[in-house]
């Protein structure tokens, strides 16, 4: 499945800055960063539940937020991008 993860972490405190780094690191492990706090993830349902729970455990629900947008398998055909695109198609074959 294709999931778009967005987050906003309050970085007014040292703990907030640490949470931001941890959330970003977790997202990098499972998806591709398309903007500062936006990740595209091509992931199966079982792995998604693990990632989602990890992210929920990392944030402070009183000052941070997470948003998950769920799309079907054919989402790539519906994405329009304008401008510099340094992204890597994670579903394409990797040739060495």
C-alpha positions in Angstrom: 0.0 0.0 0.0 1.0 3.6 -0.4 1.0 5.9 2.6 1.9 9.5 2.9 3.2 10.4 6.4 3.3 14.0 7.6 4.3 15.3 11.0 4.7 18.4 13.0 6.9 18.2 16.1 7.1 21.0 18.6 10.9 21.8 18.8 10.7 24.6 21.5 12.4 22.3 24.0 15.4 20.0 23.8 13.1 17.0 24.2 11.1 18.2 21.2 14.2 18.4 19.1 15.1 14.9 20.1 11.6 13.7 19.2 11.8 15.4 15.8 15.1 13.5 15.0 13.6 10.2 16.1 10.4 10.6 14.1 12.4 11.6 11.0 14.8 8.7 11.4 11.9 6.3 11.8 10.3 7.6 8.6 13.5 7.4 6.7 13.7 3.7 7.6 10.4 3.0 5.8 9.9 5.7 3.3 11.2 8.4 1.0 11.4 12.0 2.1 9.7 14.3 -0.4 9.7 17.4 1.8 11.0 18.2 5.2 8.2 16.6 7.2 6.6 14.5 4.4 7.4 10.9 3.5 6.0 8.6 0.8 6.0 5.0 2.0 5.4 1.9 -0.2 4.7 -0.7 2.6 2.8 -3.8 3.3 0.0 -3.8 6.0 1.9 -5.7 8.6 5.0 -3.5 8.5 2.7 -0.4 8.4 1.1 -1.3 11.7 4.6 -1.6 13.3 5.7 1.8 11.8 2.5 3.6 12.8 2.7 2.4 16.4 6.4 3.3 16.6 5.6 6.9 15.4 2.7 7.2 17.8 4.9 6.1 20.7 7.6 8.7 19.7 5.4 11.8 19.6 3.9 13.9 22.4 0.2 14.0 21.6 -0.2 17.2 23.6 2.2 19.2 21.4 3.0 17.2 18.2 0.9 15.8 15.4 1.0 13.0 12.8 -1.1 12.6 9.7 -1.4 9.5 7.6 -2.9 9.6 4.1 -3.8 6.2 2.7 -3.8 5.6 -1.0 -4.3 2.6 -3.2 -1.6 0.7 -5.1 -2.0 2.9 -8.2 -1.2 6.1 -6.5 2.0 6.8 -8.6 -0.2 7.4 -11.6 -2.1 10.2 -9.7 0.9 12.1 -8.4 1.8 15.3 -10.3 5.1 17.0 -9.4 6.5 20.3 -10.6 10.0 21.5 -10.0 13.2 19.7 -8.9 12.5 16.1 -8.1 15.5 14.4 -6.5 13.4 11.4 -5.5 14.1 7.8 -6.1 11.4 5.4 -7.3 11.6 2.8 -4.6 9.5 0.4 -6.6 11.7 0.4 -9.6 14.3 -2.3 -10.1 17.7 -1.6 -8.6 20.5 -2.4 -11.1 24.2 -2.6 -10.0 
